[in-house]
Amino acid sequence: MTLTTQNLYPVFLTALAVWREARGEPLEAQRAVVWTIQNRAALGGWFGKDAVSVILKPYQFSSFNSGDPNALKFPSSDDPIFKEIILLVLTPGPDDPTGGATHYYSGDVVPSWAAEMTFTTAIGAFRFYKR
């Protein structure tokens, strides 16, 4: 993908979401978060019509929720992890490592929505699910 003024914002916002959600995770887990965003956009409907609407949909990505400590974090201009994530967003690869996941969580507390979904894989600290 060549960056243009038309696609710069979605690329930056996707990279920011991945950086906020998974910056301490292995590269494969970061790539899986990119794919989760892409999977939601591909389904459309309630999730949103593109990466921007998917990411900014209220209460979907915790790092964009008001009051979340990550919501106020931004990478520095020379952050090497952010640079790697931008490359992931631009070239996520042809194979979805999540098995079509539209949801994920990390941590010890299993969200209530997970009981209604199909587990697809675990990558890093994340567990991925789809309907």
HUNOR-V640543 format. One record per residue. N is the residue number from 1. RES is the residue in one small letter. PSI is psi in whole degrees, -180 to 180 (none if undefined). D_CENTER is the distance of its C-alpha to the mean C-alpha in whole Angstrom. Layout:
n:N res:RES psi:PSI d_center:D_CENTER
n:N res:RES psi:PSI d_center:D_CENTER
This chain:
n:1 res:m psi:131 d_center:18
n:2 res:t psi:132 d_center:21
n:3 res:l psi:132 d_center:19
n:4 res:t psi:172 d_center:21
n:5 res:t psi:-25 d_center:22
n:6 res:q psi:-33 d_center:20
n:7 res:n psi:3 d_center:17
n:8 res:l psi:-44 d_center:17
n:9 res:y psi:-49 d_center:15
n:10 res:p psi:-37 d_center:12
n:11 res:v psi:-48 d_center:12
n:12 res:f psi:-46 d_center:12
n:13 res:l psi:-41 d_center:10
n:14 res:t psi:-46 d_center:7
n:15 res:a psi:-40 d_center:8
n:16 res:l psi:-43 d_center:9
n:17 res:a psi:-46 d_center:6
n:18 res:v psi:-43 d_center:5
n:19 res:w psi:-46 d_center:9
n:20 res:r psi:-40 d_center:9
n:21 res:e psi:-30 d_center:7
n:22 res:a psi:22 d_center:8
n:23 res:r psi:-24 d_center:11
n:24 res:g psi:6 d_center:13
n:25 res:e psi:163 d_center:12
n:26 res:p psi:158 d_center:14
n:27 res:l psi:-40 d_center:12
n:28 res:e psi:-35 d_center:12
n:29 res:a psi:-39 d_center:9
n:30 res:q psi:-42 d_center:7
n:31 res:r psi:-37 d_center:8
n:32 res:a psi:-35 d_center:7
n:33 res:v psi:-41 d_center:3
n:34 res:v psi:-47 d_center:4
n:35 res:w psi:-36 d_center:7
n:36 res:t psi:-42 d_center:6
n:37 res:i psi:-46 d_center:5
n:38 res:q psi:-40 d_center:8
n:39 res:n psi:-41 d_center:10
n:40 res:r psi:-44 d_center:10
n:41 res:a psi:-38 d_center:11
n:42 res:a psi:-35 d_center:14
n:43 res:l psi:-32 d_center:15
n:44 res:g psi:-147 d_center:15
n:45 res:g psi:-132 d_center:18
n:46 res:w psi:-35 d_center:17
n:47 res:f psi:-32 d_center:13
n:48 res:g psi:174 d_center:14
n:49 res:k psi:-11 d_center:15
n:50 res:d psi:176 d_center:13
n:51 res:a psi:-41 d_center:9
n:52 res:v psi:-50 d_center:11
n:53 res:s psi:-32 d_center:13
n:54 res:v psi:-49 d_center:10
n:55 res:i psi:-40 d_center:8
n:56 res:l psi:-2 d_center:11
n:57 res:k psi:128 d_center:13
n:58 res:p psi:137 d_center:14
n:59 res:y psi:22 d_center:13
n:60 res:q psi:-39 d_center:10
n:61 res:f psi:111 d_center:8
n:62 res:s psi:-30 d_center:10
n:63 res:s psi:-2 d_center:10
n:64 res:f psi:6 d_center:11
n:65 res:n psi:139 d_center:14
n:66 res:s psi:133 d_center:18
n:67 res:g psi:-16 d_center:19
n:68 res:d psi:133 d_center:16
n:69 res:p psi:-30 d_center:17
n:70 res:n psi:-18 d_center:14
n:71 res:a psi:-20 d_center:14
n:72 res:l psi:4 d_center:17
n:73 res:k psi:138 d_center:16
n:74 res:f psi:142 d_center:15
n:75 res:p psi:153 d_center:16
n:76 res:s psi:163 d_center:19
n:77 res:s psi:-20 d_center:20
n:78 res:d psi:20 d_center:21
n:79 res:d psi:115 d_center:18
n:80 res:p psi:-31 d_center:18
n:81 res:i psi:-43 d_center:15
n:82 res:f psi:-39 d_center:13
n:83 res:k psi:-42 d_center:15
n:84 res:e psi:-40 d_center:14
n:85 res:i psi:-40 d_center:11
n:86 res:i psi:-42 d_center:12
n:87 res:l psi:-38 d_center:14
n:88 res:l psi:-42 d_center:11
n:89 res:v psi:-41 d_center:10
n:90 res:l psi:-33 d_center:13
n:91 res:t psi:75 d_center:14
n:92 res:p psi:-8 d_center:12
n:93 res:g psi:160 d_center:15
n:94 res:p psi:-19 d_center:17
n:95 res:d psi:124 d_center:16
n:96 res:d psi:112 d_center:13
n:97 res:p psi:-10 d_center:13
n:98 res:t psi:-7 d_center:11
n:99 res:g psi:32 d_center:14
n:100 res:g psi:18 d_center:13
n:101 res:a psi:144 d_center:11
n:102 res:t psi:-5 d_center:9
n:103 res:h psi:155 d_center:9
n:104 res:y psi:162 d_center:9
n:105 res:y psi:163 d_center:11
n:106 res:s psi:160 d_center:13
n:107 res:g psi:-179 d_center:16
n:108 res:d psi:-20 d_center:19
n:109 res:v psi:119 d_center:19
n:110 res:v psi:123 d_center:18
n:111 res:p psi:152 d_center:17
n:112 res:s psi:-32 d_center:20
n:113 res:w psi:-23 d_center:18
n:114 res:a psi:-30 d_center:17
n:115 res:a psi:-25 d_center:21
n:116 res:e psi:2 d_center:21
n:117 res:m psi:171 d_center:18
n:118 res:t psi:124 d_center:18
n:119 res:f psi:134 d_center:17
n:120 res:t psi:-42 d_center:16
n:121 res:t psi:165 d_center:15
n:122 res:a psi:131 d_center:15
n:123 res:i psi:122 d_center:13
n:124 res:g psi:-136 d_center:14
n:125 res:a psi:-1 d_center:14
n:126 res:f psi:146 d_center:11
n:127 res:r psi:129 d_center:13
n:128 res:f psi:145 d_center:11
n:129 res:y psi:158 d_center:13
n:130 res:k psi:165 d_center:14
n:131 res:r psi:none d_center:17
